[in-house]
Amino acid sequence: MDQMSFGDAEYAAKKKATRRELFLAEVDKVVPWDSLLKVIEPFYPVAGRGRRPYPVQVVVRVQLMQNWFGLSDPAMEESLYEISSMRKFAKLTLQAIPDETTILNFRRLIETNDLAPMIFDRVNALLTRKGLMLKRGSIVDATIIPAPSSTKNADRQRDPEMHQTKKGNQWYFGMQAHIGVDTDSGLVHTVVTRAANEADIEVVDELLHGKEKVVHADAGYTGADKRVVRKTLTWKIAAKRGRLKAMPEGKEKDRLQVIETSNARIRARVENPFRVVKRQFVFAKARFRGLTKNTAQLMMLFALSNLWMVRKQLLDPAGKLRAKYA
């Protein structure tokens, strides 16, 4: 698998590195490979009488690229044949490309053994040790993940675990991804999924890790402070627009608007992980049927988004490069 083909050799001699190459080179340095392999190796098949399995690090690298670039199993196989930078990252050559069934089986291994939460926890444990996740406060929020609403399938029905909800004047069918985010770093510490029609406030308790002293949330979480039994928490929930509009002009309204603006700037940090997952990693629609498979993928995506958002600190912990070019 380490022997380079003539095509790969010619590609390596080119003068300019592509954005995909630069991206893969950066994430290769920040992913905690040893921790991930320790989670997966106990469940990975060993060599026996049948076909020899690919090295576990190879299939892990393929799985991560599949998440980063939003590729299906067949598209991932074809990309490995077509794109030299992806073969290089996976440590593969054209003579040994895993087929789509191998890629599918490894994804199912992660799902059936519930390894995605363990991978998510390992990544966050690393970031906590590095001092990048302080856990002094949390921001909670949710986003709708649309799912296919068509009934033109073998069962002639929609996914029974997905539901319909209305946001503004628009109807959506799908699921919701609820996250708890560290107020200092903007990194995701908790991920919970539910059907789209379940109210945000119903899962707020599950989004708290227990060490925070303050919780920020939008107006959709009004009343959450009465549902969580911990008395030491300070809740900063956005005021509803109607309340502000109804207030008479004066110092009291001005003071409240200043407080709301300050809290909104903190709450805005929760949007960055959503942006990375939806735009950077192209997760715009639920790919699989049911919450279990989609939850496993979301756990992987948010773990990878955490690494992506702090990659510069991980690559340059002392800030030497920033000081040099400041």
N, C-alpha and C positions, 0 to 999 in steps of 0.2 A: 504493500500500500504506500510505501514511502518513495518508490521510484517515480520520477517525473517523466511525463510524456513529452513528445516534441511540441505539441500544442501548448502545454503548460509552460515549457521552457521559453517558447516564443512570447507568450503572454507576460512572463516575468521580466522580460527584457524591455518592455514598453517604458516610455519616458514619464507618463503621468499616472498617478494613482487616482482611481475613481472614488466617488463619495462612498460607494458600498465598501470598497477596500478600506478606506479610512475608518468607517464605522466599525467594521469587523475587527480591525486592528486595535481599536480602542476598547471594545467590549471584551476582547480576548484577554486583555490585561486586568480587567476589573471583576470578571466573573470568578467567584470562589470555587474553582474546579474541584479541588480536593473535598470540600464540604459536600458539594452536590453528588460526587461519585460515592461518597460514604453512605449517603441516603439511598442511592439507587442500587448499588452493587449487591446487597443481600437479596434483592428480588430479581436480579438479571440472570437469564439462563447461562449455564456453564457449558463448555464444550463436551459433547458426548458422541454418540454414534452417528447422529445426523449431521447436517451442515453446520460448520463451525460458525458461531455467532460473531457479529462484528464487535470490535472492542467497545466497551461501554462508553468511553469518552467520545467515540465517533458518533454513536447514535444520539448521545446527549447534545453534541454540537449541532447535529442535523435538526433535532427537536427545537432547540433554541432559535435557529435560523427560521424554521417554519413559523414560530411565533412572531419573530421580529418582522418578517416580511409578509405575514398574512397569507401563507400559501396552503393549499390543500395538499393531501398526500401525493396525488399524481403530479401536481405542479411542482412539489418539492423535488421529486425524483427527476423531472425534466430539467429543473434549474441546476441540479448537480451535474447533469450531462452538459449543459450549455454554458455555465458560468464558472470560469476558472477560480475566481476569488472565493466562491462558496465551497468549491472542492478543496481549496487550500485551507480554508478555515476548518473544514471537517476532517482534514488530514486524509483525503481520499485521492485516488487517481481514477481515470476513465475505465480502468480494468476492474474496479471493485466498487461500483455504485449500488447502494441499497435500493431495492425496488419499493414501490409504494406500499406493498403488504408489510414489509419489514418496518417501514416508517409508521404505519397504522398500528402494528402490534406493539411497538414501543410506547406509542401514545396511550394505548389501552392499558399497558402495564402500569403507567403512571396513574391512570384513572382508577383502575380496579384496586390498587394497593394504597390509594389515597396519599400519594407521595407529594402532590402539589403543595398542600399546606406545610409539609415538612421542609420542602425546598424554600418556600416563602419565609418560614421561621429561621432557617439557616442564614439566608441573605440578611434578614433584619438583625439577627444576632451579630453578624459581622459589622453592620453599620452602627450598631449600638456600641460595640467594643471600640470602634474607631472614633466614637464621640460625635457621630453625625446624626443620631436619633436620640434626643434628650428625654422625651416622654414627660415633659412638664405640663403640657396641655394638649388637647385634641380638637380637631375640627371634623365635624361629621357632615356628610352630604351623600347624595345618590344621583345616579344618572340612568336614563332609560336605554336599554340595549334592544333595538328592534329585532324581531324574529320573523321568518317567513310566515305570512298569513294565508298563503294559498292552501286550498284543500285538494289540489290536483296531485295527489300522491296515492300510494297503494291503499292506505287506510281511509282516504277521503275525509280527513279531518285535520284540524290544526293541532299543534303540539299541546297536549292537555296540561302541561306544567307552565305554559305561558298564558298570559291573560291580557285583556285590553284595558287601557286607561286613557284618560283625557288630560292633556296638559295645555292650558290656555284654550285655544279653539281647535287644537289638533288632537286626533285620536291616534294612539300607538298600540301595537300588539307586540308583546315580548316580555322581557324581564327587567329587573332593576339591579344594578351593582351599587351596594352601599359600602362606603369606605370610611375608616377613621384615619385621620392624617395628623402627624406631629406638627404642632403649631410653629415650632422653631425652624424645622428643616423642610416641611412640606412633603415628607416621606410617608408612605402608606404603612400603617402598622396593623390594620385589620381590614378584612374583606368579607362581606356577607352578601349573598344573592337571594332574591325573592322574586315572585311573580310581579309584573308591572303594576297590578292593581292594589298591592299591599301598601298601606300608608307608611311613610318614612319613620314616623314616630314609633311604630310597632317594633322596630329593630334597634332603636337607639342604644339600649342597654348592652347589646352584643357588640357594639362598635367601640366600646370603652375598654381600655386595657387594665384599668384599676389603679394606675399610679398618677394619673393626671390630676391637676388641681383646678383647671378651668376648661370649660367646653364651649366652643363656638359653633353656632348653627344658624341656618336661615329660618325664615318665618314658618316654614313647613314643620318645624320641630316645636312649635309652641305647645307648652304643657309637658315637655319632656322632663323637666325638673321635678315634676310630681310623680313620674313613673320610675325614676331611678332612686333607689333607697339611700344611696350614699349622701350623707348630710354635709360632707366637707367640700363638695363640688361647688364652684362658682359657674353659673350658667350665663352665657352672653348670647341670647337668642335675638335675632333681628326683629324689630317691631314691624307689624303689618302696615302696609301702605295706607290703608284706610284710617288707621290711628293717627298717623302723622298728618294726613290731609285734614282730619277733623279738628286738629288742635288749632287754637287761635294764634295768630302771629304774635311773637313776643320772645322774651328771653328764654322761656322754658322750651319752646319749640326749637329755637336756635341751638340751645344746649343739647337737646336730644339728637338733632341732626348731626352735630359734631361727633357725638358718641357713636351714632350709627355709621358714619363715614369711617371712623377709626376702626370699628369692628369689621366693617365690610372689607377693608384692606387686608385684614388678617384672614378672613374667610376666603378671600380670593386665592389663597395658596392651595386650596383643595382642588381648584380647577386644573392645575398643572398636571397631576397624574392622569386625569381624564384625557387631557389633550395629548399626552404622550401615548397612551394606550390607543386612543381613537384615531389620531392623525399620524403619529410617528410609526406606530406598529399596525396601522390599518385595521383596527378592530371596530368596524362600523356596524356590524350586524352579527347576531348569534349564528355561529357556524353549525352547531350540533343540535340534536334533539334532546330536550330535557335539561333540567338545571344542573345535574351532576357533572356532565361533561363540560358544559360551558363554565361552571364554577372552577373546575380544575384548570381550564385554559386561562381564566381571569386571574387566578392566584399566581400562575406562572408569569402572566403579562405584568401584573403589578410588582412582582418581585424584580423582574427585569427593568421595569420603569424606574424603580428605586435606584438600581445600579446605574442606569443611564443618567438620571438627574444629578448624581453626585460623582460621576466618573472623573471630573477634573480634580476634585478633592482626593479621590482614591489614587489617581495617577501622580498627583503632585501634592502630597499631604502637608509639606512644609511651606507651600506657597512660593517656592523658589522661582518658578517660571513666571508667575504673576508679578513678583517683585522685580524680576529682570526686565520685563517689558512694560512696567508701570510708567 
